[in-house]
Amino acid sequence: MNPFDEEDAGDELRSLMLAVDVPPPGADVQRAITTGRRARVRTAVTGGATALVVLAAVGTFVAFGPMRAGPSGSAAPAAPPAPRLACAPAELPKPAGSADGTVTSMDPSGRIVGGYVNERQPTPVVWRDGRPEVVPGVTGEVTGVTSDGTVIGFELVDGHNTIGWIVRNGHASNLALPAGYQYASPIAVNEHGAVVGGVGTAEPNSSVPAIWSADGTVHLLTVPAGVGDRDLSSAAGDIGDDGTVVGDVHGQAIAWAPDGTPTVLPRLPNAANGDAMGIAGHYVYGSSGHDAVRWDLQSGRVVRIPTQVDSGARAGTASGDALINGFGVGRTLLQPADGHAVQLLGPSGGELTGAVAISADGSTVAGTFVVGDVNHPVVWHCG
């Protein structure tokens, strides 16, 4: 590893995190920063004095037969124009004394938004019906919320490792660790309170995918042999309400059925990697190479979502609408399955924007916009 200052690198890593779901435990900080700068796999951006990156995958999976790529990896047929949608931004208020705010997550109803304020010394925050509340009993950043108010997140320690926590019914506790592991990075929580993410050691890129059941018991997920680049970390990225899980293993999108059986999700032709980032109904949203893709779990097909943004699909709806987080590399878009894409603009129309979550009914999108080098939390109301 090239020499570098870990404290400075920790600051730079944090500056690289827009709507971050957290670096995997044991991640190599210098590698993460370099990877972010190169915009490899995940979306790296620079805006003004701010460098921001989405670092984690979310998604889920249901049992299905063998999957296959669409014909020649071609884009899905263009939908007929149907400008049925407009999305209006509304900045979320920050708690008194907060310098900035970043959104990381939202519950399926769109009523509760999660994130943090004061990025150099993060304070976890949720917005309930647009009103900010500091999450009691913990520090760091929120990474997931549920409609009953359960909150998960992490505290960054040692510059690049993480301690995971959960707040349920007002009670805060650290997530359990399997024997031999020191760090946990929770990334997503389902409506039943099951949590997924990664656990690791102090060794670089040591993260492995893990799941915490609603009672707090932790289990390691099976990692398929011979998959991906062993120099890359692995983590579970999301869990559906039926208990199915997706994530990425060494740079390849993986799905785990409820019984824990792993399946490698297919890539588009000529794509070296894949990343599952969101689930809604029978659709999974993510990236294959630098293309946004949608997996249809009923038909077993993966198709490219036609966009002009070098970025994956961050999330989507059960009707096929895709959320494209093009922060810094293109426009941030809501791409309806049956109409023209809608650009998600900041309040003044010219700010950099990034979106990370969409409600189940597609009426609310949550994210962040930047003015100068300051992040601001925002939701878009669409209809």
N, C-alpha and C positions, 0 to 999 in steps of 0.2 A: 504494500500500500504506500502511496506517496505521502510524505509528511504533511500534516495539516493540524490546525488547532481545533480540538474537539468542541470547545465552548463556542468558537466562532462558527464552526460547522453546524452545531446545534441550532444557533440562531438562523443560519442560512436555510437549514432544513425547514424550520418553522415558517420562514418567509416563502418557502416553496409549497406551502400547503394551503390551497383553497379548498374549503369543504372537504378537508382531509378525513379519511377514515382511519388514519394513523399508519405509520411505518410498521412493518412486521417486527416482532420482537427479535432482537439479535441482528437487525438489519445493519449493513455496512453504511454508515452515514455518508462517507465520501462517495461511495458507489451510488447511493440514492440521489445525491445532489447531481452527480455527473449524469446519471440516467435521466433525471428530470430535465437537465439542460438540453439533452439531445432529443427530448420528446419521444423517447423510446417506449413503445407499448401504451403507456398512459400519457395523458395530455399535459405537456409542460408549456408554460407561458411566461412572458415577461411583459409587464405594463408599467411604464414610467420607471420608478425606482423599485417596483414590486415584482418579485418572481413567484409564481404560484403554480401548484401542480396538484392534480388529483392522483392520489397514490394507491387507492384501493379499489377492489372489485366488489360488486354486489350483484346478487342474482339468486335464482333458485331453480329447481328441476323437479319434474315428475317422471314417473317410470314410463318408458317408451321403448319401441323397437330400435333397431340400428338406425343411426342418423346418417344423412348424406348431404353433401353440398348441393345447391341448386345447379341447374344446367350451366356448365362452364363457369360457375361462380358468378353468374351474371346478376345484375341488380334486379330487385323485384320490379314487376311491371309498373310503370308510372301510373299513379292514381289520377283520375280525372280531376280537373280543377274544381275545388269546392271551398272557396274562401269563407268557411263557416265560423272561423275562430279569430278572436282578437284577445291579446293578453295585456293587461294593464298592470304596471309595477306599483307596488306600495312598499316604501321603506319601513322596516320594522324599527320601533324605538329601542334604544339601548338603555340599560340600567344607568342610573345617575353616576357620573364620573367615569364612564367607560369611553375609551378613546376610539375604539373600533369594534366591529362585530362580524363574525363569519358564520354562515349557516352550513351545517353538515348533514342534516337529516330532517325527516318529517314523518309523522304517523300517517297511516292510510287514509284517514278522514280529512287530512289537510288542516286540522284544527291546532295541532301541537307541532311546533318547529323546534329543532335542537341545534345547538352550536356553541359558540364561546365568544367572549369579549376579551379585549386587552391581550393581543396575541403574544407579547413578550413574557407575560405572566398570566397565562390563560385562566379565565374563570368560566366554568360551565354554566350555560344559560339555556332555558327553554322559554319559548314564547307560546302562551296559551291564549288562543283567540286574539293574537296580536299584542298581548301584554307580556313584557319580559319578567322572568323570575330566575334568580340565581339558584342553582341546584344546591341544596344544603348538604353538608357533611363530606363533600369531596372537592377536589381541585382538578384542573386540567380541562379536557374538552369532551363534549357530548359527541357520541358517534351513532346513537340510535335511540328512538323513542317509540312508544306504543300508544294506542288510543286510551288506555287506562292510566297513562302517566308514568309507566315504568321507563327509566332512563338508564342507558349504559354509556360508558366512556372510559377514559384513561388519563393517567398522569404520566408525563414524560420524566424519566429519571436518567441520570448518568449521561445526559445529552442525547441519547438515542434509543433507550430501552423504555418499556412501558409497564405500568401496573394497571390492570383492568379493574373496573368497579361497576357495580349495579346499584341503583336506588329504586326500591320497590316499596310502595305503601309508606313512603317517608323514611324508610330505613336504608342506610348506606352500608355496603359491605364490599370487600375485595373479592374478585373472582378466584375460585380455587385453581390450584396449579397441579398438573400431574407430577409424579415423582421424577426428579431430574431436571425440571424446568424452573426458571426463575422469573420469567416475564410473560405477560399476557396482553394481547391486543384485541379487545372485543370490537367487532365491526358492524354487526347487525343483530336485531332482536325481532322475533315474530310476535304475533298477537297473543300467543300462549306463554310468553316469557322465556322461551328457549333462545339462547345466545350463541352466535358463532363468531369465529375469528381465528387467531393464531396464538400459539405459545412458543417460547424459545428460550435459548440460553444466551450467555454473553458472547458467544461465538458469532461472527458475521454470518448473515443469511441462514440462521439456524431455525427460522420459523417453520412450524408445521401446522396443518389445519386442525382445529379443535371445535368441539361443541359442548356447551353447558346446558344441561336440561333445566327445566323450570325449577327443580328443587336444588339447583346449584352444583350437581354432580358434573364433573368434567370428563370428557372422553376424547381420545385422539381419533381422527378420521383416517381411514386407510388411504395411503398414498400409492397409486399404481407404480409398478416398477418400470424403469426405463423411459419415463416421460419427461420431456423438456430439458432445460438447461440446469444442471445441478448447482450452478453458481447463483441461481435465483431462488429467493425465498418462496414459501408456499403459505397459503392461508385460505380458510373458508370465508366467503364474502357475503353470503346472504342465506336466509332460511325461510322457506315458505311455511304457511300455517299448517300444512300437512306433514311437516317435518323433513321435507326434502331440502337439500343443501347444494349450493354451488360455490365455487371459488376458483383459484388458480393454483396449479401445482407446477413449479419451475417454469412459469410462463405459458402454460397450457390450460385452457378452460376445462374444468372437471365438474361433473355432477355426481352427487351421492344420493342414491335412492333412500327412502326412509329406513331400510334395513342396513344402510351403510355401504352398499355396493357402489364402487366408483365407476364412472363411465367418462371417457374422454370425449368432449364435445368437438364436432368437426370444424375444420378451418376452411376458408375459401382457398381455391387453388393458388399456389405460390405464396401463401401467407405462412410465416414462420412461427407465429404465436397466436394465442387467443385469450380472451378475457371476458368472463361473464359478469355483468355489472347490474342487472336488474331483472325482475320477474313480475309478470302480471298475467293472470290466467294461464293460457298455454304458451305464452310468448316469453322468451328470455332475450334480454337486450345486452349488447356488449360490443366487442371489437374482434376482428380477425385481421391480423396485420395492422394496417392503418385505416381500415374500413370499418364503418359502423355496420353492425349486423343484427339480425333478429332471427333467433331460432324458434321454429314452430314445433313444439313438443308433440303435437298430435300427428303431424305429417312426417316428422323426422327430418325436416329440411332446414337449411340455413341459407339466408339470402342477404345480399348487401342492401343496406338502406341507402337510397340515392341522396347524397348530400354533397356539397362542395366544401366540406369541412374535414380536415385531417384529424378526426377524432372519433372515438367510439360513441355508441348510444349508452348514455349513463343510466337511463331508466325508461319506463314506458307504461302503457295502460293495457288492459285486457282487450281493448278494441284495436290494438296495433299502433297507437300513436307513440312516437319515439321522442325522447328528450336527448338532444345532441348538445353536449357541453363543449363548445368550440372556443373556450376562453383563451384568447391570445393567439390562436391559430386560425380563427375564423369566427363566424357568427354563432352565437348560442341560439339554438332553434328548438321549437316544438314542431315536429314533423308529423302531421296527422296522416293516418293511413289512407284517408279518402279526400285529401285536399292539398293545397299549397302549404309550404312551411311557413311558420310564424316566427319572426325574429323576436327574441326576448330582450328588450331594450331596458336600459337604466332609466331613472326618472327624467333625466334631461335628454335622453336619446343618444348620447355620445359616449357613455361610460363603457368600460370593459365589464362584461357580465359573465357569470358562470352559474349554471343551475345543476342541482344535485338530486332533486326528488320531485315526484309528481304524485298527487293524490290519486286514489283508486278510480275516481270518476273523471279525472283529467281536468278538473276545474281550478286546481291550485298547483302552482309550481314554486319551489323554494330554492333560494340561492343567494348569491353575493354579487355586489357591484363594487367597482373601485373608482375612487376619486383621488387623483394624485397617487399616493402610496398607502391610502387608507381604505380598508375593507368596510363595507356597509351591508347589513343583512336586508334581504328583500324577499317578498313573495309577489308572484304574478297571479292575478285573478283572470281566468280565461273563460270566454263564453261567446 
